Amino acid sequence: MVPLPKVAPGTQFPPLRVGPSDRVFVLTGAGISAESGVRTFRDAGGLWEEHRIEDVATPEGFERDPRLVWRFYSERRQKLGSVHPNPAHLALARLEQRIGDRFFLCTQNVDPLHERAGSRRVHHMHGELLKTRCEDCDRPAFQDEGVYLVEVLAVTAVPADCGRTWSGSGDPVRHGPHLRGAGGLRSVRHRGSSGAVHPAAGLVSHLRHNPNPRGNFARCVYLGLERPENTHSFDECRLGKAGELLPSLFEIAG
């Protein structure tokens, strides 16, 4: 029988010890970027109150009105110049420096704040805001920081598809590497995600209920302002701001 999770303010928990052979998987969501000033989609006053998800975050929406989609993501790109990594991003970058390949960072966010904080191996589940790909050829996605507000409104030919993985796609081919990378884990940390977006919402439950090749189950810990919708999937829910809890969360052995 899986025990019920402990839910309490993060300051009531001791640090998490990371042993010499332990591996750590971290999944971040909108909450960690919100602390840097990035607008989220689901909160009160969020982007979904101004835009229907079907219009700006699906392939069908792009086919109906590519200019709207390009304008939406160009505006998101434009605002990246005013946001910066917060202490939570910096803490995760330091963790990667300390334990190297034993650390696996996966994010649901499309912004580059993890990279700007110094993280070198970031796996973006839903694509990257600063990458573009052509919808008519097989050229791989390429770095692109352009803001196309004027071009989108002025030209007949719409710029190429932005290349993000659309919400709700749940592409098992794309997300397979994330599951393989999580194999053999001893601990999983979940940062600032509502627990409502799939496939990420099911990832923690999968890891908690399925042993790794050594027969061990991952210890699953959540950090966030509120209880997630999938509270039952965690061993602990540590409530509070990621920027306040993450810098002292880990105790590295050795």
C-alpha positions as CSV (number, residue, x, y, z in Angstrom):
1,M,0.0,0.0,0.0
2,V,1.4,3.4,-1.0
3,P,1.6,5.7,2.0
4,L,-0.3,9.1,2.0
5,P,1.9,12.1,1.2
6,K,3.0,14.5,3.9
7,V,1.8,18.0,3.0
8,A,3.2,21.0,5.0
9,P,5.2,24.3,4.6
10,G,8.6,23.6,3.1
11,T,10.4,25.0,6.1
12,Q,9.1,22.1,8.2
13,F,11.1,19.5,6.3
14,P,14.7,18.6,6.6
15,P,17.1,18.9,3.6
16,L,17.1,16.0,1.1
17,R,20.3,14.0,1.2
18,V,21.8,13.1,-2.1
19,G,24.2,10.2,-1.7
20,P,27.2,9.4,-3.9
21,S,25.2,7.0,-6.1
22,D,21.8,8.7,-6.0
23,R,20.3,10.2,-9.2
24,V,18.0,13.2,-9.2
25,F,15.3,13.9,-11.7
26,V,13.7,17.4,-11.6
27,L,10.6,18.4,-13.4
28,T,9.8,22.1,-13.4
29,G,6.6,23.9,-14.4
30,A,5.2,27.4,-14.8
31,G,5.5,28.2,-11.2
32,I,9.3,28.5,-11.3
33,S,9.2,30.9,-14.2
34,A,6.3,32.9,-12.6
35,E,8.7,33.8,-9.8
36,S,10.8,35.6,-12.5
37,G,7.9,37.5,-13.8
38,V,6.9,35.2,-16.7
39,R,3.1,35.2,-17.1
40,T,1.6,31.8,-16.7
41,F,-1.4,30.4,-18.7
42,R,-3.7,28.9,-16.1
43,D,-3.7,31.4,-13.2
44,A,-6.1,34.2,-12.6
45,G,-5.2,36.9,-15.1
46,G,-3.2,34.3,-17.1
47,L,-2.7,34.1,-20.8
48,W,-5.6,31.7,-21.3
49,E,-8.0,34.5,-20.2
50,E,-6.9,36.4,-23.3
51,H,-6.5,33.6,-25.7
52,R,-8.2,30.3,-26.3
53,I,-5.8,27.4,-26.0
54,E,-7.3,25.9,-29.2
55,D,-6.3,29.1,-31.1
56,V,-2.7,29.6,-30.1
57,A,-1.4,26.2,-28.8
58,T,-2.6,23.6,-31.3
59,P,-1.6,22.6,-34.8
60,E,-5.2,23.2,-35.9
61,G,-5.0,26.8,-34.5
62,F,-1.9,27.4,-36.5
63,E,-3.5,26.2,-39.7
64,R,-6.5,28.4,-39.2
65,D,-4.7,31.6,-38.3
66,P,-0.8,31.4,-38.4
67,R,-0.5,35.1,-38.1
68,L,-2.3,35.0,-34.7
69,V,0.0,32.2,-33.5
70,W,3.2,34.0,-34.7
71,R,2.1,37.2,-33.1
72,F,1.3,35.4,-29.8
73,Y,4.8,33.8,-29.6
74,S,6.6,36.8,-30.9
75,E,5.1,38.8,-27.9
76,R,6.3,36.0,-25.6
77,R,9.8,36.3,-27.1
78,Q,9.7,40.1,-26.8
79,K,9.0,39.9,-23.0
80,L,12.0,37.5,-22.4
81,G,14.3,40.5,-22.4
82,S,12.9,41.8,-19.1
83,V,13.0,38.5,-17.1
84,H,15.9,36.8,-15.4
85,P,16.6,33.6,-13.6
86,N,15.6,33.5,-10.0
87,P,17.3,31.7,-7.0
88,A,15.5,28.5,-7.9
89,H,16.9,28.4,-11.4
90,L,20.4,29.1,-10.0
91,A,20.1,26.4,-7.4
92,L,19.3,23.8,-10.0
93,A,22.3,24.9,-12.1
94,R,24.5,24.5,-9.1
95,L,23.1,21.1,-8.4
96,E,24.0,20.0,-12.0
97,Q,27.5,21.3,-11.4
98,R,27.8,19.3,-8.2
99,I,26.5,15.9,-9.3
100,G,26.9,16.0,-13.1
101,D,25.3,13.2,-15.1
102,R,23.4,12.0,-12.1
103,F,21.1,15.0,-12.5
104,F,18.4,15.1,-15.1
105,L,16.4,18.4,-15.6
106,C,13.2,18.4,-17.5
107,T,10.9,21.4,-17.9
108,Q,7.4,22.0,-19.2
109,N,8.4,25.7,-19.8
110,V,9.4,27.0,-23.2
111,D,11.5,29.9,-21.9
112,P,15.3,29.8,-21.6
113,L,15.6,30.7,-17.9
114,H,17.2,27.4,-16.9
115,E,19.9,27.9,-19.6
116,R,20.4,31.5,-18.6
117,A,21.0,30.3,-15.0
118,G,23.8,28.0,-16.2
119,S,22.0,24.6,-16.7
120,R,23.7,22.8,-19.6
121,R,21.4,19.8,-20.1
122,V,17.8,20.9,-20.1
123,H,15.1,18.8,-21.7
124,H,12.1,20.9,-22.8
125,M,8.9,18.8,-22.9
126,H,6.9,21.3,-24.9
127,G,9.5,22.8,-27.2
128,E,11.6,26.0,-26.9
129,L,10.4,29.5,-27.5
130,L,13.6,30.6,-29.0
131,K,13.8,27.9,-31.6
132,T,12.1,27.9,-35.0
133,R,11.6,25.2,-37.7
134,C,10.3,25.3,-41.2
135,E,6.9,23.6,-41.7
136,D,7.7,22.7,-45.3
137,C,11.1,21.0,-45.0
138,D,13.1,18.7,-42.8
139,R,15.6,21.2,-41.5
140,P,16.1,20.7,-37.8
141,A,14.9,23.4,-35.4
142,F,17.3,26.3,-35.2
143,Q,18.0,29.1,-32.7
144,D,15.9,32.1,-33.5
145,E,15.4,35.1,-31.2
146,G,13.6,37.2,-33.8
147,V,10.4,39.1,-33.0
148,Y,8.2,39.1,-36.0
149,L,5.4,41.4,-35.0
150,V,5.8,43.7,-38.0
151,E,6.5,41.0,-40.5
152,V,3.5,38.9,-39.4
153,L,1.2,41.9,-39.9
154,A,2.8,43.2,-43.1
155,V,3.7,40.2,-45.4
156,T,1.6,37.7,-47.3
157,A,4.0,34.8,-46.6
158,V,3.8,33.9,-43.0
159,P,7.1,32.9,-41.2
160,A,7.8,29.3,-40.6
161,D,6.1,27.3,-37.8
162,C,7.7,28.0,-34.4
163,G,8.4,24.3,-33.8
164,R,7.0,23.9,-30.3
165,T,5.3,20.7,-29.2
166,W,1.7,21.6,-29.0
167,S,-0.1,21.2,-25.6
168,G,-2.0,18.0,-25.4
169,S,-0.1,16.2,-28.1
170,G,1.4,13.7,-25.6
171,D,3.7,12.4,-28.3
172,P,5.2,9.2,-26.9
173,V,8.1,9.3,-29.3
174,R,9.1,12.7,-28.1
175,H,8.6,12.0,-24.4
176,G,10.2,8.5,-24.5
177,P,13.7,10.0,-23.8
178,H,12.4,11.7,-20.7
179,L,11.1,8.4,-19.3
180,R,14.3,6.6,-20.3
181,G,16.4,9.3,-18.7
182,A,14.4,8.8,-15.4
183,G,15.2,5.1,-15.3
184,G,17.1,4.0,-12.2
185,L,16.3,7.1,-10.2
186,R,16.3,7.2,-6.4
187,S,14.6,10.6,-6.1
188,V,12.3,12.9,-8.1
189,R,11.7,16.6,-7.4
190,H,8.8,18.4,-9.0
191,R,8.9,22.2,-9.0
192,G,6.1,24.6,-9.6
193,S,3.8,22.5,-11.7
194,S,0.0,22.3,-11.2
195,G,0.0,18.6,-11.8
196,A,-2.8,19.2,-14.4
197,V,-0.8,19.1,-17.7
198,H,-0.2,15.7,-19.3
199,P,2.0,13.8,-20.0
200,A,4.0,15.5,-17.2
201,A,1.2,14.9,-14.7
202,G,1.4,11.2,-15.1
203,L,5.2,11.0,-15.0
204,V,5.6,11.3,-11.2
205,S,3.0,8.6,-10.6
206,H,4.7,6.3,-13.0
207,L,8.1,6.7,-11.3
208,R,6.6,6.4,-7.8
209,H,4.7,3.2,-8.5
210,N,7.2,1.4,-10.8
211,P,10.6,0.3,-9.4
212,N,13.9,1.1,-11.2
213,P,16.1,-1.8,-12.6
214,R,17.6,-2.2,-9.1
215,G,14.1,-2.8,-7.6
216,N,14.0,0.6,-5.8
217,F,11.2,3.1,-5.9
218,A,11.8,6.8,-6.5
219,R,11.2,9.2,-3.6
220,C,8.9,11.9,-5.1
221,V,8.8,15.4,-3.7
222,Y,6.8,18.4,-4.8
223,L,7.6,22.1,-4.3
224,G,5.0,24.7,-5.0
225,L,2.7,27.4,-3.5
226,E,-0.4,25.1,-3.4
227,R,-1.2,21.4,-3.3
228,P,-1.0,20.0,-6.8
229,E,-4.0,18.2,-8.4
230,N,-1.9,15.0,-8.2
231,T,-1.0,15.3,-4.6
232,H,-1.5,11.5,-4.1
233,S,1.4,10.8,-6.5
234,F,4.0,12.3,-4.1
235,D,5.7,11.2,-0.9
236,E,6.0,14.8,0.2
237,C,4.5,18.1,-0.8
238,R,6.6,21.0,0.4
239,L,4.6,24.2,0.1
240,G,6.3,27.6,-0.5
241,K,8.1,29.6,-3.2
242,A,10.7,27.6,-5.2
243,G,13.1,30.5,-4.9
244,E,13.0,30.3,-1.1
245,L,13.1,26.6,-0.7
246,L,15.3,25.3,-3.5
247,P,18.6,26.9,-2.5
248,S,18.8,24.9,0.8
249,L,16.8,21.8,-0.4
250,F,19.7,19.5,-1.1
251,E,22.4,18.1,1.1
252,I,25.1,16.6,-1.1
253,A,27.0,13.8,0.6
254,G,30.8,13.4,0.0
